[in-house]
Amino acid sequence: MKTDPCRPVFWRDDRMPHVELRKVEDGRQVCYAPHSHTQWSLGAITDGFSTFLYRKDTYRIDAGTLVLMNPNWVHACNPIDNRPWAYFMMYVDTDWLTALRYDAGLLDAPQWQDMATAVLRDPLWYDGYVRLAACLLDSQRALLDKQTMLVEYLTALMQALAERPDEPVAQAPEVLQDLAAYLKARAADEVSLDELCARSGYSSGHLVRAFKQHFGLPPHAYQINCRVQLGQQALKRGRPIAEAALDAGFTDQAHFQRTFKRLMAATPNQYRQPLLEQQVQAGRRQQ
């Protein structure tokens, strides 16, 4: 099946709900606004080079580089001077990966711990990642093969990362963590700055500055990001785009589509139609 190189390809399999994969062959038109995911994310630059904004740091990354993103950490990867670049991006469920790390003896308790490493330039891990991505995308590979390869690769990578020198990972004050959780729980609702100030005891100016310092986005942008995450979950469940938009708190479908594309660099329709579904449709057309 031929695909448009500028069109992102999403792979998902209901039998492996803890992982999804995105493939982009020509990323010149793929531009992200700063955003975050609820999952742990692992990307591989397969061609060209781009910028990688991760919290307060900016990296120039090129082919052969892996980028690692903790859940809820703001980031963005974008092309440089409209030059070609290509990549894979894998999203791994945080609870599933936490259990994997805990079972491997890498965590003292079954609770997520952020990792300090943001960039890896090691051919061993890059080559293994590319083979894993190819396996997941191959409709002829058996489910057990895919599951085994995923577990083996991530277990080995987690062990290697645990052996790297420890770097302190700054945590937001508890009051700000509570506000972030509140915005996430109320993502589809209208929340005022006065309400957040009353909950935190902060003045409006201090709250906005402190929240952005620790989470990379001001409160309203953080809530919008949470709304897009709600919309993603609805689309993965097969909900119509209009219903997903309204349930996530957007005023209408057009607003949802604009915001989704700005943060996800893909349209809701592209996201809701994963590779397996595209392959099935292509097979039907060939019959």
Secondary structure, 3 states (H helix, E strand, C coil): CCCCCCCCEEECCCCCCCEEEEEECCHHHCCCCCECCCCEEEEEEEEEEEEEEECCEEEEEECCCEEEECCCCCEEEEECCCCCEEEEEEEECHHHHHHHHHHCCCCCCCCCCCCCCCEECCHHHHHHHHHHHHHHHCCCCCHHHHHHHHHHHHHHHHHHHHCCCCCCCCCCCHHHHHHHHHHHHCCCCCCCHHHHHHHHCCCHHHHHHHHHHHHCCCHHHHHHHHHHHHHHHHHHCCCCHHHHHHHCCCCCHHHHHHHHHHHHCCCHHHHHCCHHHHHHHHHHHHC
